[in-house]
Amino acid sequence: MTATDSEIEAIISTIFEYYGYDFSGYSRASLNRRVNRLLELGNYSHVEDLLSRIRHEPDYFERVVGDLTVNVTEMFRDPQFYKQLREKILPIIGTKPFIRIWHAGCSTGEEVFSMAILLDEHKLLEKTLLYATDISPDVLQTAKKGIFPLRQMKQYAENYASSGGKEDFSKYYMANYGLAKFEDRLIARMVFSQHNLVSDRSFNEFDLILCRNVLIYFDKDLQNRALTLFDDSLPNLGFLALGSKENIKFSVLSHRYQQVEREKIWKKLR
C-alpha cells in the first residue's frame, strides 16, 4: 500500500505527540519514500497498524527513527574533502591546546573513525575529543562498536589513499569473521550521544563541526534552524563542513562565513 498525504501527516503528528521528534521540516519526498518502505517491510494493510505500533512499542519506534532518517555513509567519503581537512584545516586547529570536533548526524560512525585516523596521523588524536551525535539510538549503538563489514575495507582503503593517506589502512583495524574491528584507542577519543538537530540546543563549543549530507533532507526553515544551532556552537574562526550538495551561501548566516577553498568547508568570521 501507499500512504496518502493525510496519512503521512498523521504519522508525523503521532511521532511528535508521543516522542517529541519533529519530522515536519523534513523533505516530504524523502519522507514519503521512507514511510512507504516501512509499510512494505512491515507488510501493513493499513497505516493505522503502523501508527498503533509507534504509539505502544517504544523499542519499535527506535527502529522507525533509523528507517525515517538517511544513514548512507562510508569512510573517507569524498576523498578530496578529507584531503582539504588534512592540508588546510587540521594544521590550523592543531595549534590549539585542546580540540573539540562535532559530527552532527554521525549515522553509523564511519566518518567519525575517518576523522580519528586523520587526527592520529597528525599527532592530534590525544588532545582531541570527537563528539558524535545522531537522532537514532540504533545507529549510535552500531557506531560505538567500531565494527564494520570487512568487505567494505577495500573501498575504504582506496578512499583513504585518495585522501592523502600514506599508511597501510589495515593497521587501524583487526579482521575477524568477516568483520573489521577498529582500534580501541580511536574509540577512546569519541563521545556518542543522541541529539536532535530539530529540537535540541547547543551543548558545547567546537573548533570544527561536520554535518555532511543531512541538511539536504530538511526544508529551508529547518536548514536555517540547524545552521543557527551550529553557529551558536562555533567560536569566531571555527569551521563548519557540509556535504557536497549543501550550501550556506543562501542561508540566514551567509554573511558570517567565508568558504575555504572549493570544498564545502566554511570559516566563521570575526
DRENPATI-946108 format. One record per residue (C-alpha): residue in one letter; x, y, z. Coordinates in steps of 0.02 Angstrom, whole numbers. Layout:
N
+------+--------+--------+--------+
: code :     xx :     yy :     zz :
+------+--------+--------+--------+
:    A :      X :      Y :      Z :
...
+------+--------+--------+--------+
END
This chain:
270
+------+--------+--------+--------+
: code :     xx :     yy :     zz :
+------+--------+--------+--------+
:    M :      0 :      0 :      0 :
:    T :     49 :    183 :    -20 :
:    A :     18 :    312 :    115 :
:    T :    -84 :    466 :     70 :
:    D :    -29 :    643 :    114 :
:    S :   -151 :    648 :    259 :
:    E :    -84 :    482 :    325 :
:    I :     95 :    548 :    315 :
:    E :     37 :    698 :    417 :
:    A :    -44 :    580 :    544 :
:    I :    121 :    487 :    563 :
:    I :    218 :    650 :    587 :
:    S :     91 :    710 :    716 :
:    T :     91 :    546 :    811 :
:    I :    281 :    539 :    821 :
:    F :    287 :    717 :    885 :
:    E :    147 :    691 :   1011 :
:    Y :    216 :    530 :   1085 :
:    Y :    405 :    555 :   1072 :
:    G :    440 :    739 :   1034 :
:    Y :    528 :    706 :    869 :
:    D :    478 :    836 :    741 :
:    F :    486 :    772 :    562 :
:    S :    376 :    911 :    492 :
:    G :    525 :   1002 :    417 :
:    Y :    597 :    851 :    328 :
:    S :    593 :    839 :    140 :
:    R :    420 :    771 :    104 :
:    A :    477 :    671 :    -48 :
:    S :    609 :    581 :     55 :
:    L :    489 :    554 :    200 :
:    N :    356 :    482 :     84 :
:    R :    480 :    356 :     12 :
:    R :    536 :    301 :    184 :
:    V :    362 :    285 :    258 :
:    N :    305 :    181 :    109 :
:    R :    458 :     71 :    129 :
:    L :    412 :     47 :    313 :
:    L :    237 :     -4 :    262 :
:    E :    305 :   -127 :    135 :
:    L :    435 :   -205 :    251 :
:    G :    307 :   -222 :    390 :
:    N :    177 :   -294 :    271 :
:    Y :     47 :   -173 :    342 :
:    S :   -127 :   -172 :    268 :
:    H :   -171 :     -5 :    348 :
:    V :    -70 :    145 :    406 :
:    E :   -164 :    135 :    571 :
:    D :    -75 :    -30 :    607 :
:    L :     92 :     61 :    593 :
:    L :     28 :    204 :    700 :
:    S :    -28 :     83 :    835 :
:    R :    144 :      5 :    847 :
:    I :    226 :    176 :    853 :
:    R :    111 :    228 :    995 :
:    H :    129 :     72 :   1101 :
:    E :    301 :      0 :   1063 :
:    P :    443 :    121 :   1103 :
:    D :    575 :     -8 :   1054 :
:    Y :    495 :    -24 :    883 :
:    F :    487 :    165 :    867 :
:    E :    676 :    175 :    891 :
:    R :    695 :     66 :    736 :
:    V :    570 :    177 :    645 :
:    V :    679 :    330 :    679 :
:    G :    825 :    240 :    598 :
:    D :    718 :    199 :    446 :
:    L :    649 :    375 :    427 :
:    T :    819 :    458 :    434 :
:    V :    951 :    433 :    299 :
:    N :   1102 :    329 :    351 :
:    V :   1207 :    317 :    193 :
:    T :   1390 :    342 :    235 :
:    E :   1566 :    272 :    211 :
:    M :   1742 :    301 :    273 :
:    F :   1835 :    445 :    190 :
:    R :   1682 :    483 :     87 :
:    D :   1728 :    613 :    -45 :
:    P :   1918 :    592 :    -27 :
:    Q :   1955 :    769 :    -89 :
:    F :   1857 :    836 :     59 :
:    Y :   1969 :    739 :    178 :
:    K :   2122 :    798 :     84 :
:    Q :   2069 :    977 :    118 :
:    L :   2046 :    934 :    302 :
:    R :   2223 :    863 :    304 :
:    E :   2305 :   1007 :    215 :
:    K :   2202 :   1161 :    262 :
:    I :   2103 :   1134 :    422 :
:    L :   2198 :   1018 :    540 :
:    P :   2358 :   1122 :    532 :
:    I :   2255 :   1271 :    594 :
:    I :   2153 :   1191 :    733 :
:    G :   2303 :   1084 :    779 :
:    T :   2386 :   1236 :    856 :
:    K :   2255 :   1238 :    994 :
:    P :   2296 :   1160 :   1163 :
:    F :   2136 :   1056 :   1156 :
:    I :   2020 :   1018 :   1008 :
:    R :   1834 :    981 :   1005 :
:    I :   1752 :    914 :    846 :
:    W :   1567 :    878 :    823 :
:    H :   1499 :    755 :    695 :
:    A :   1314 :    801 :    688 :
:    G :   1208 :    664 :    609 :
:    C :   1352 :    540 :    625 :
:    S :   1248 :    390 :    568 :
:    T :   1342 :    226 :    594 :
:    G :   1506 :    315 :    628 :
:    E :   1615 :    284 :    476 :
:    E :   1657 :    469 :    455 :
:    V :   1697 :    488 :    640 :
:    F :   1825 :    349 :    626 :
:    S :   1894 :    431 :    469 :
:    M :   1923 :    591 :    567 :
:    A :   2004 :    497 :    710 :
:    I :   2128 :    419 :    587 :
:    L :   2168 :    591 :    514 :
:    L :   2197 :    661 :    688 :
:    D :   2307 :    513 :    735 :
:    E :   2416 :    539 :    581 :
:    H :   2436 :    723 :    627 :
:    K :   2481 :    677 :    808 :
:    L :   2324 :    768 :    868 :
:    L :   2214 :    625 :    924 :
:    E :   2266 :    626 :   1106 :
:    K :   2217 :    807 :   1131 :
:    T :   2051 :    793 :   1038 :
:    L :   1875 :    742 :   1087 :
:    L :   1760 :    687 :    947 :
:    Y :   1576 :    713 :    988 :
:    A :   1466 :    603 :    877 :
:    T :   1277 :    629 :    882 :
:    D :   1126 :    564 :    791 :
:    I :    938 :    563 :    813 :
:    S :    932 :    372 :    800 :
:    P :    986 :    269 :    952 :
:    D :   1003 :    114 :    843 :
:    V :   1136 :    186 :    728 :
:    L :   1229 :    257 :    879 :
:    Q :   1241 :     82 :    952 :
:    T :   1321 :     25 :    790 :
:    A :   1440 :    173 :    786 :
:    K :   1501 :    145 :    965 :
:    K :   1563 :    -29 :    924 :
:    G :   1680 :     23 :    783 :
:    I :   1641 :   -138 :    691 :
:    F :   1605 :   -135 :    504 :
:    P :   1592 :   -268 :    367 :
:    L :   1763 :   -323 :    308 :
:    R :   1703 :   -323 :    127 :
:    Q :   1694 :   -132 :    135 :
:    M :   1877 :   -110 :    184 :
:    K :   1943 :   -119 :      5 :
:    Q :   1839 :     33 :    -46 :
:    Y :   1879 :    123 :    116 :
:    A :   2066 :     92 :     91 :
:    E :   2053 :    166 :    -84 :
:    N :   1960 :    318 :    -16 :
:    Y :   2093 :    337 :    119 :
:    A :   2235 :    332 :     -6 :
:    S :   2147 :    457 :   -120 :
:    S :   2129 :    575 :     29 :
:    G :   2318 :    578 :     51 :
:    G :   2338 :    434 :    172 :
:    K :   2511 :    355 :    168 :
:    E :   2494 :    213 :    293 :
:    D :   2434 :     36 :    269 :
:    F :   2249 :     61 :    305 :
:    S :   2234 :   -112 :    382 :
:    K :   2343 :    -58 :    529 :
:    Y :   2192 :     30 :    603 :
:    Y :   2081 :   -123 :    622 :
:    M :   2082 :   -308 :    663 :
:    A :   1996 :   -426 :    542 :
:    N :   1896 :   -572 :    610 :
:    Y :   1747 :   -674 :    548 :
:    G :   1710 :   -557 :    404 :
:    L :   1713 :   -402 :    514 :
:    A :   1837 :   -260 :    540 :
:    K :   1855 :   -201 :    721 :
:    F :   1938 :    -31 :    733 :
:    E :   2063 :      7 :    870 :
:    D :   2000 :     47 :   1044 :
:    R :   2120 :    193 :   1056 :
:    L :   2019 :    279 :    918 :
:    I :   1854 :    244 :   1007 :
:    A :   1926 :    310 :   1170 :
:    R :   1927 :    487 :   1099 :
:    M :   1742 :    479 :   1046 :
:    V :   1586 :    530 :   1142 :
:    F :   1424 :    461 :   1067 :
:    S :   1258 :    539 :   1113 :
:    Q :   1081 :    556 :   1048 :
:    H :   1044 :    732 :    986 :
:    N :    902 :    803 :    882 :
:    L :    953 :    943 :    765 :
:    V :    772 :    998 :    755 :
:    S :    735 :   1025 :    939 :
:    D :    894 :   1010 :   1044 :
:    R :   1009 :   1154 :   1088 :
:    S :   1195 :   1184 :   1076 :
:    F :   1289 :   1082 :   1207 :
:    N :   1470 :   1140 :   1187 :
:    E :   1588 :   1248 :   1085 :
:    F :   1681 :   1163 :    943 :
:    D :   1829 :   1203 :    833 :
:    L :   1755 :   1104 :    688 :
:    I :   1578 :   1044 :    655 :
:    L :   1540 :    918 :    519 :
:    C :   1361 :    892 :    461 :
:    R :   1375 :    813 :    290 :
:    N :   1228 :    761 :    183 :
:    V :   1099 :    790 :    318 :
:    L :   1031 :    963 :    276 :
:    I :    980 :    908 :    100 :
:    Y :    838 :    812 :    183 :
:    F :    775 :    968 :    276 :
:    D :    664 :   1106 :    210 :
:    K :    730 :   1285 :    208 :
:    D :    666 :   1333 :    380 :
:    L :    738 :   1178 :    460 :
:    Q :    904 :   1205 :    371 :
:    N :    914 :   1380 :    442 :
:    R :    871 :   1315 :    615 :
:    A :   1010 :   1186 :    608 :
:    L :   1135 :   1312 :    540 :
:    T :   1092 :   1432 :    681 :
:    L :   1125 :   1291 :    805 :
:    F :   1295 :   1262 :    726 :
:    D :   1332 :   1448 :    729 :
:    D :   1292 :   1451 :    916 :
:    S :   1415 :   1307 :    937 :
:    L :   1562 :   1384 :    843 :
:    P :   1684 :   1517 :    904 :
:    N :   1747 :   1652 :    787 :
:    L :   1863 :   1571 :    658 :
:    G :   1787 :   1400 :    690 :
:    F :   1749 :   1286 :    542 :
:    L :   1588 :   1209 :    476 :
:    A :   1591 :   1067 :    350 :
:    L :   1438 :   1023 :    244 :
:    G :   1401 :    894 :    110 :
:    S :   1440 :    913 :    -75 :
:    K :   1262 :    966 :   -118 :
:    E :   1238 :   1081 :     32 :
:    N :   1273 :   1266 :     39 :
:    I :   1273 :   1406 :    166 :
:    K :   1277 :   1545 :     35 :
:    F :   1089 :   1572 :     32 :
:    S :   1056 :   1545 :    217 :
:    V :   1020 :   1675 :    351 :
:    L :   1201 :   1658 :    408 :
:    S :   1291 :   1677 :    242 :
:    H :   1365 :   1847 :    289 :
:    R :   1450 :   1770 :    441 :
:    Y :   1551 :   1638 :    347 :
:    Q :   1686 :   1626 :    215 :
:    Q :   1709 :   1474 :    105 :
:    V :   1877 :   1384 :    120 :
:    E :   1945 :   1327 :    -48 :
:    R :   1818 :   1243 :   -162 :
:    E :   1762 :   1114 :    -37 :
:    K :   1607 :   1135 :     71 :
:    I :   1706 :   1198 :    220 :
:    W :   1663 :   1367 :    293 :
:    K :   1756 :   1478 :    417 :
:    K :   1660 :   1585 :    539 :
:    L :   1716 :   1766 :    527 :
:    R :   1758 :   1876 :    674 :
+------+--------+--------+--------+
END
